[in-house]
């Protein structure tokens, strides 16, 4: 299996400040790219998990705005909490197992879910 290169988003926070909630990867996974999958967010999620979602969508917004962006070194787990709702594919076909996959913020859905980020 060939190792896939990944773009590193310079200036993007590596984690939510003061926590262990990871936002980026340091290096590509040698066993293969972790796929992005839609994770269900239940109403009883912990406040810390919700803060991580807010911090991540805010970092995406500040770094990329409405422009499509390459997945690169963005953490698949963190993306998966927003995927299919606030973060959507920006290309068709979309490969959830590619570091080169293009994504974008669905601004209407992101504003509805996280109004405090877009005030």
KAHUUR-V493248 format. One record per residue. RES is the residue in three letters. PHI is phi in whole degrees, 0 to 359 (999 if undefined). OMEGA is omega as a letter, one per 30 degrees, with the letter a starting at -180 (* if undefined). D_FIRST is the distance of its C-alpha to the first C-alpha in Angstrom with 1 decimal. Layout:
res=RES phi=PHI omega=OMEGA d_first=D_FIRST
res=RES phi=PHI omega=OMEGA d_first=D_FIRST
//
This chain:
res=UNK phi=999 omega=l d_first=0.0
res=UNK phi=282 omega=l d_first=3.8
res=UNK phi=282 omega=a d_first=6.4
res=UNK phi=271 omega=l d_first=9.1
res=UNK phi=285 omega=l d_first=12.6
res=UNK phi=222 omega=l d_first=15.4
res=UNK phi=287 omega=l d_first=19.1
res=UNK phi=259 omega=a d_first=21.4
res=UNK phi=278 omega=a d_first=24.6
res=UNK phi=294 omega=l d_first=27.3
res=UNK phi=87 omega=l d_first=30.4
res=UNK phi=279 omega=a d_first=28.8
res=UNK phi=298 omega=a d_first=29.9
res=UNK phi=286 omega=a d_first=27.4
res=UNK phi=200 omega=l d_first=29.2
res=UNK phi=290 omega=a d_first=32.5
res=UNK phi=308 omega=l d_first=35.1
res=UNK phi=79 omega=a d_first=36.6
res=UNK phi=225 omega=l d_first=34.0
res=UNK phi=258 omega=l d_first=30.6
res=UNK phi=284 omega=a d_first=29.4
res=UNK phi=281 omega=l d_first=26.2
res=UNK phi=251 omega=a d_first=25.8
res=UNK phi=228 omega=l d_first=23.0
res=UNK phi=258 omega=l d_first=19.9
res=UNK phi=277 omega=a d_first=20.0
res=UNK phi=210 omega=l d_first=16.4
res=UNK phi=295 omega=l d_first=13.1
res=UNK phi=286 omega=a d_first=11.6
res=UNK phi=292 omega=l d_first=9.0
res=UNK phi=269 omega=a d_first=8.2
res=UNK phi=124 omega=a d_first=7.9
res=UNK phi=281 omega=l d_first=11.0
res=UNK phi=290 omega=a d_first=14.1
res=UNK phi=289 omega=l d_first=15.8
res=UNK phi=274 omega=l d_first=19.4
res=UNK phi=227 omega=l d_first=21.8
res=UNK phi=286 omega=l d_first=25.6
res=UNK phi=258 omega=l d_first=27.2
res=UNK phi=283 omega=l d_first=30.9
res=UNK phi=258 omega=a d_first=33.3
res=UNK phi=267 omega=a d_first=36.3
res=UNK phi=298 omega=a d_first=39.8
res=UNK phi=267 omega=l d_first=39.9
res=UNK phi=299 omega=a d_first=37.0
res=UNK phi=293 omega=l d_first=37.9
res=UNK phi=305 omega=l d_first=39.5
res=UNK phi=297 omega=l d_first=37.0
res=UNK phi=295 omega=l d_first=34.1
res=UNK phi=295 omega=l d_first=36.2
res=UNK phi=297 omega=l d_first=36.8
res=UNK phi=296 omega=l d_first=33.1
res=UNK phi=299 omega=a d_first=32.7
res=UNK phi=297 omega=l d_first=35.6
res=UNK phi=298 omega=a d_first=34.4
res=UNK phi=289 omega=l d_first=31.0
res=UNK phi=294 omega=l d_first=32.5
res=UNK phi=294 omega=l d_first=35.0
res=UNK phi=296 omega=l d_first=32.4
res=UNK phi=299 omega=a d_first=30.6
res=UNK phi=297 omega=a d_first=34.0
res=UNK phi=293 omega=a d_first=35.1
res=UNK phi=278 omega=a d_first=31.9
res=UNK phi=241 omega=a d_first=31.4
res=UNK phi=60 omega=a d_first=34.5
res=UNK phi=272 omega=a d_first=34.4
res=UNK phi=282 omega=l d_first=31.8
res=UNK phi=298 omega=l d_first=28.3
res=UNK phi=222 omega=l d_first=25.7
res=UNK phi=278 omega=l d_first=21.9
res=UNK phi=306 omega=l d_first=20.2
res=UNK phi=50 omega=a d_first=18.7
res=UNK phi=268 omega=l d_first=19.2
res=UNK phi=290 omega=a d_first=21.5
res=UNK phi=295 omega=a d_first=21.1
res=UNK phi=297 omega=l d_first=19.8
res=UNK phi=297 omega=a d_first=22.4
res=UNK phi=293 omega=l d_first=25.2
res=UNK phi=299 omega=a d_first=24.4
res=UNK phi=296 omega=l d_first=24.3
res=UNK phi=290 omega=a d_first=27.9
res=UNK phi=252 omega=a d_first=29.0
res=UNK phi=296 omega=l d_first=26.6
res=UNK phi=86 omega=l d_first=28.5
res=UNK phi=232 omega=a d_first=31.8
res=UNK phi=279 omega=l d_first=32.2
res=UNK phi=239 omega=a d_first=28.8
res=UNK phi=228 omega=l d_first=27.7
res=UNK phi=300 omega=l d_first=25.2
res=UNK phi=248 omega=l d_first=26.5
res=UNK phi=209 omega=l d_first=24.8
res=UNK phi=221 omega=g d_first=24.6
res=UNK phi=283 omega=l d_first=22.2
res=UNK phi=252 omega=l d_first=20.7
res=UNK phi=253 omega=a d_first=17.0
res=UNK phi=290 omega=a d_first=17.2
res=UNK phi=248 omega=l d_first=13.5
res=UNK phi=236 omega=l d_first=13.6
res=UNK phi=291 omega=a d_first=15.0
res=UNK phi=268 omega=a d_first=16.9
res=UNK phi=301 omega=l d_first=18.7
res=UNK phi=264 omega=l d_first=22.5
res=UNK phi=233 omega=l d_first=24.9
res=UNK phi=206 omega=l d_first=28.6
res=UNK phi=278 omega=l d_first=31.4
res=UNK phi=276 omega=a d_first=33.6
res=UNK phi=300 omega=a d_first=36.7
res=UNK phi=298 omega=a d_first=39.2
res=UNK phi=290 omega=l d_first=37.3
res=UNK phi=293 omega=l d_first=36.4
res=UNK phi=297 omega=l d_first=40.1
res=UNK phi=292 omega=a d_first=41.2
res=UNK phi=279 omega=a d_first=39.0
res=UNK phi=227 omega=a d_first=39.4
res=UNK phi=301 omega=a d_first=42.7
res=UNK phi=295 omega=l d_first=43.1
res=UNK phi=283 omega=a d_first=40.1
res=UNK phi=251 omega=a d_first=41.6
res=UNK phi=293 omega=* d_first=45.3
//
